[in-house]
Amino acid sequence: MFLDKKILLTKLSVGLFITVGFSQDLRSGEISVSQPSTTNPFYHAATITIHYDSVALINRPTLLLNWGDGTIDTLPRIINHTCALYGTGILRSMSGGFHTYSNYGSYVISCLDSFLVPDITNISNSGNEKLRLEAYLVINPTYGYNSSPVFTYCQEVSINCCPLWIYNPIAVDSDGDSLSYELVPWYTSNYSFIPALSVNSVTGDLIMSPTSVGKFAIGYQVKEWRNIANQIYHIGTTTRQMLVNFVSLTSVNDIEMSDTNVQIYPNPASDNLTIEIFSSSEKKELTIYNTLGEKILSESFSGQNHSVNVSAFANGIYFYEVWEKLNLIAKGKIMIE
C-alpha cells in the first residue's frame, strides 16, 4: 500500500497534515513497501502508518524516512481517519514517499520518531523511548517484483477482554507469497516479551491470556517467502508494532457474548455439541480453543443447525467463537465432561 503523489499534494494543499511536536504521544505503527512500476525494479513506494494519543498532540508536522541506502526523505504527517476501529481518541497518520535505488541488494527501511506514550506495561520508562519502525526489503532479479502484505484490520487500541484474547489482523499478500508469523521485540532498549502471549506461525493468530489491565506492546512480524524453482527464499519482512490497552478483564464465568439468535448446547457436553442459528443461513465459522489458546477445531457450516462431535476432547474448559463473514456473533466457554 502506498500513497499516490497526487493525493499527497492535494492533501498538503488543503492543510490536512498533522501539526504535532516533541511529545510522549506515539502509540504504534508500521511501514509497508510496494512497487508502483512494472518496468523499473528499483523504483519503490513506502507508507509509514503511525498512531498517536491525540490528547498530547503539539507542533510536529514532518517525519524522516530512511530508505536504507543513505537517502533520508522528509515527509508530511497526513491525518487519516478511515480506520473503523477508531473513535477512541486515537489519531492515525499515513505518510507516503517514493524512491529509486541504484542497485540490487537488501535494505532496511526505517523511521525514528518522537517518544512513546508513558506507562506501557512491558517497556519500562516507555515515555523516554522513541518509536522506531522498520521494514526489510530485498531487490533481486531472481525474485521478481514484490510488495508488502497488507493488513485487513486496523490496529486494535482498547479492549474489554476475556481470559483468552484471540486476534488476527489478517495479512494479505497480493503477490501470492507464503507468509509466516512470529513475535519480535520493539526497537527499544528495555522491551520485555509478554509471558501470556503467543502467535501461531502459520495462521497469524495472536493468543493471550492477560492477567492485568494496562497497555501492552506487541511486535508482530510477517515474513514473505517465495518459491522459485523449488527453492524457498525470504524476500521481505513487515513488522507491525501494536499497542493494546486492556481496560478490563472478564473472568471465565463471565465470558459469554452471543447474538440472541445463536444457541450452543448442551453445555456441559460429552458427545455432540449443537449450534442453532435462528435468523440467518449465511456461511459461518466455528472455532474452539483450549485454555492454552491452541486451536482445537475449526469448521465452516451453512444453514441453521450444525452438530460437532466433541467425544475425543479431553475433559475440561474450552472456548468457542462463531463468526459470520467478518463479524463475531457469539463467543463463550463450554465444558466437556
N, C-alpha and C positions, 0 to 999 in steps of 0.2 A: 504494500500500500504506500502511495506517495501523494504529495500534493502537487497539482498542476501549477506551472508557473503563472498562468493567467489568474488562477484562483488566489494565489499568493498576492499578486499585485492588486487584485480587486479588493481583497480584504484589507490590505495595507492602506489603500486609498480612502477607505471609509472609516479607518481608525479602529478596526476591530481587534487590535493586538493588545495583549495584556500589558498593563503598566504596573509591574511589581518590582520589588527591590531586594535588598540584602536582609534575609529574614529566615526564621525557622518555620517554613511553610510547606516544604516539599514532602510528599507522601510516597510516591511510587512512579513507575514509568517503564518504558521500553523503547527500543529502536528497531524499526523494520526497514528492510532494504529491498529494492526492486530494480529491474532493468527495463526502462521505458522504450529502449531502442532494440529493434530486431536485426540491426545491421552493424552496430558498434558494440562489441563485447566489453569495452572498457567504460562505457557510459552508464552510471548508476544514479538512482534516486534514493534518498533516505528520509524517513519521517521519525521525528522524536516526539513521543507522547509522554506528557508529564502531568501528574495530578497534584493539586495544591489544596491546602487548608485555606479557604477563601477569607477567613477571619484575619489572617496575618498578611494579606497581600499589600505590598507597597511598591515603590517605583523600581522596576527591573524589566525593561522592555525587550531585551535580547538574550540569547544564549549562544554558546560556542559549540560547533560540531567539528570534531576531529576525524578526518577521513582515514587516518591510519598510515598515510604516506607523507606526512609532513605538512599537509594542507589543512588549514583551520578556517572555517566559514562562520561568519556572524549571522544568525537567523533571528527573525522576529518571533515573539511568542504570540500565537494566534488562538484566541479562545474558541473552543468547540464544545457545544452543548448537546451533541446528538446522542450521547450515551443514555440509554433508557434507565440505567440503574442510578443515575444521579438525581439530584433534588434534595441531597442531604447536606448542602453547604460546601460540597467539594467541587472545585473547578478543574477543567482539563484544558491543556493547550496542545496543539499539534503544529509542529514546525517542520517545514519541508525544505530540502536542499538537493542540488544536483552536482555531480562531479564526474570528470573523466580521468581515469587512471592512466598512467603512462606505460604500464606493463602488466603482464600476468603476475599473480602472486597471492598471498594470503594477507588480509588486512583486518585489524581490529578497529572498527568504527566506534567512537565513544563521545560521550558528553559528560562533563563535570560541572555540576550546577551548585546552587547555594545549599543551605543547611536543611536537614530533615526536621520534621516535627519532633518535639520532645516526647519523652515517656514511652518510647517503643520498648515493649517488654524484653525482647531478645537482642536489642542493640543498646548496650549501656552508654549513657550520655549521648543519646541519639541526636539531641539538639546541637551538638558540637561536631557532628559528622555530615559530610557533604554527600549529595546524591550523585552517584556515578552510574551511567548506563552504558552497556556495550553490546555490539553485535559482531559476529565473526563472519567475514566474507572471504570466499575463495573464488578467484578468477582463473580458470584453467581451460584451455581449448579442448581438452578431452571431456570435461564435464558438461560443456554447453552452457546455455543461459539459465539463470536461476533467480528466483525471488523468494523472500522470506515467507514462511507461513503466516497467515492472517488469523487472528483470534476472533471467533464468532461472538463471544461475550465480552463485554466491558469488564473492568476490574470491579469486584465486589468491594464495598467500603465499610458497611455497618451491618452486623448480623445479630439477630436474636437466635441463639443456636441451641443445639441439642447435644446429647452426649456423643454423637457422631456426626461430624460435618463432612460432607462429600461435595466436591465442586470440581467442575471441569470447564475451562474457558473455550474448549473445542478449537484446537488449532487445525486450520485447513490449508493444505499446500496446493497451489494452483498448478504446479509442475508435476504433481503426482508422485513426489518423492516420499519415501518411507520416513516416519518420524519416531523418535524415541524421546523419553522424558526423564528428567532427574531433578533432584533438589540441589541447589548450589547456594553458597553464602552470598549475601550482598557484598558490594565492593566497599566495605567499611573495615576499620581496624579492629572492631570488637563485636563481631556478629556471632551469635550462638544459634546452632540448629535447634529446632523445637522438638523435644523428645516424642511428643504425641503426634507428630506429623509424618506422613509417608506419601509417596506418589507411585502409581502404577506405571512402570516404564513403558508399557505397551499402549495402554488406553489413555494415559494422561490424567487419570482421576487423582485429585488431591483428597487425602483422607486424614482427618484429625479428630482427636478426642480432647477438646480443650478442657482444662481443669480450672481455669480462672478467666475472668474478664480482662480486657486490655487490648492494646494494639500489638499485632504480631507481624513481623516482616518475613516474607516468604520469597525465596529465589526460585523461580520456576523456569527451567531451561528446556528448550526444544531443539533437538539436533536433527538436521536433514541428512538423509542417506540416499545415494543414487546407485542403482545397479547398472553398470556399464560392462558389457561383455563378461557377465557372470562374476564381476568383481564389485564389491561394495565400497563406496567412497563417502567419506564425511565431507559434505560440500557447504555447510553453513550452520550457524548457531544463532538462535534468538533467545534472549533472556528477558522474561517479564518479571520485574520486581514488584511484588504485591504487598500491600499493607492492609490487613484485615482486622477490623475492630469488632471483637466480640463484646457486645454491650450487655448481654445477659446470657445465662446458661440455663438450659432446660434439663430437668432430671429425666432418668429413664422412664419414670412413671408418668411424665407429662409430655412425652414426645409426640403424641398423636396430632396429626393435622390432616384433615380429609375433606374433600368435596362431599357435600351432603348426599350426593348421588352415587357415592362409592362405598361399598361394604366389603370387608375381608373377614372371612370366618371359616372354620371355628378358630378360636384363639383362647386357650392353647389348642394346638393341632398336633396330630400324631401321624396321620396318613396323608390326607389331602387337604389342601388349602384352596378355598374358593373365593374368587373375586367377582363381584357383581357391579356392573356399571349400568345405571338406570336411565341415563339421559343421552348416551352417545354411542355410536357404533364406529367411531374413528379408531385407527390403529393405536394401540397402547404398548408401553414397555414396562414390564415388571422387573425390578432388580431387588435381590435380597443379599444383605451383607451380614457377616458375623460381627462379634464385638471387637474384633481386631481391625475392622474396616475392610476385610477381604471380601471380594465379590463372590458369592456362593452360587448364585443363579441369576440369569438374565434371559427373559423370554418376551417375545413380541406376541400380541394377540389382537384380534378384532372381535367385534360383537359385544354382547352384554354379559357374557359369562365365560369364565376361564378357570380351570382347575389345575393345580400344581401338586405333584407328588413330593412330599417332604419326608417320606418314611426313612430315607437314608441320612437325614440330617441328625447330627448329634443333639442330645437334649440340651436345652439352654435358650438364651435370649438371642433373637435376630432382629435386624432392622429391614424394613421394606420401603420402596418408593414406587409409585405408579406415575408414569409420565405420559402425557398426550401431546404429541408433536414436541414443542419446546416448553410445555407447561407442566410443572409438578402439581398433580391434582390430589395426591394422597401420600402420606408417609406415616410411619409409626413403627411399633415394635410387635413382634409375635413371639410366642413361647412355644417351643417344641418339647413335647414330653411323651 
